Amino acid sequence: MDYRDRHVVVTGGTGALGTAVVEALLARGAICHVPYSDEQKAQRFPHRDHERVKLIAGCNLADEAGVARAFDGIDELWASIHVAGGFAMGPLAETGKAGLMAMIETNLVTCHLCCGAAIRAMTRRGTGGRIVNVAARHALEPRMGAGMTAYTASKAGVVALTEALAQEVADQGILVNAVAPSIMDTPQNRQAMPKANHDAWPNVEEVAATILFLASPENRVTRGAVVPVYGRS
């Protein structure tokens, strides 16, 4: 997969999966634009000083002004990869409107706004492009979302958005897809679930490899797919 001189936005790029995506893109020659809002994560980001990484500070991706800040000035956008999101446990009876809206804003609204900004940028360029969203296994298997209903519903929204949008922009040469990871093998997840079978979880590099293909020029036909990336879990 050749990304040489291709501009790619990676939201959530300073997190565990986002860092793996950026690392894989850099290895293939991409120029990575990484919006962020958490300064501490940005300071720990291992690629912050790479000459082909453009960090964009102070971006609230649930806000249109924040999204404009992330995408403004990228005149040759090839791909937009939307890793940014959040997770919250909690039974529905104990989740009020504020908790529901937090999940919708963090997962669905950020995805919607970034997709829109990416499409506008790609349309200006006129040569098509790629969008990859990150859903979750719970969105494809909602019964697994018991005890985290707000999160599951917000990620199901990402799935529906992906499938509808893929059809909407297909004639513009923009291919829209998503991945749906299970629990990934990260230090944070291992700490939270010390007794789980960690060997069955996909690692972030494996999930990143699937994302890279969907976002690549080599992907010429796949659109509207929500690809399960479960490993052996």
Buried (B, 14 or more C-beta within 10 A) or exposed (E): BEBEEBBBBBBBBBBBBBBBBBBBBBEBEBBBBBBBBEEEBBEEBEBEEBEBBBBBEEBBBBBEEBBEBBBEEBEBBBBBBBBBBEEBEBEBEEBEEEBBBBBBBBBBBBBBBBBBBBBEBBBEBEEBBBBBBBBBBBBBBBEBBEEBBBBBBBBBBBBEBBBEBBEEBBEBBBBBBBBBBBBBBBEEBEEEEEEBEBEEBBBBBBBBBBBBBBBBBEBEEBBBBBBBBBBEB
